[in-house]
């Protein structure tokens, strides 16, 4: 694999890999380190990459595995839900930024739902790509996506009801 082919097939995934890594490790610096380390590993095995089939799925699966390894090795058990618990409820209720609320709701989802909704609604992966990336059946991806969206919808409804009570009360 030449430098140009590597750049067009692997390096072009770096932004998606970064966003996905950041969802796991919650730190920009750590997410950058994950992507940089993986890019170096990919370059070292550049000749083998062509045999992996869908490079995008392989790259995203590698990000997930690397992040989980780092969390385990650093004895940091902080996931998305734990991170959100550290934020004050007052901050959550005072902010008018719906995007922040939605991201917070996503952080509270179980890990599989979080990964599925991120890959589908943020990265715009197809169901089949998500299934391959997360090593899940396509039906399981659909079920997790539906459940995640339903939970977020319920939380948005609760938030809107709360804010309406605050305004009228």
Secondary structure by P-SEA (a helix, b strand, c coil): ccaaaaaaccccaaaaaaaaaaaacccaaaaaaaaaaaaaaaaaacccccccccaaaaaaaaaaaaaaaaaaaacccccaaaaaaaccaaaaaacccaaaaaaaaaaaccaaaaaaaaacccccccaaaaaaaacccaaaaaaaaaaaaaaaaaaaaaaaaaaaaaaac
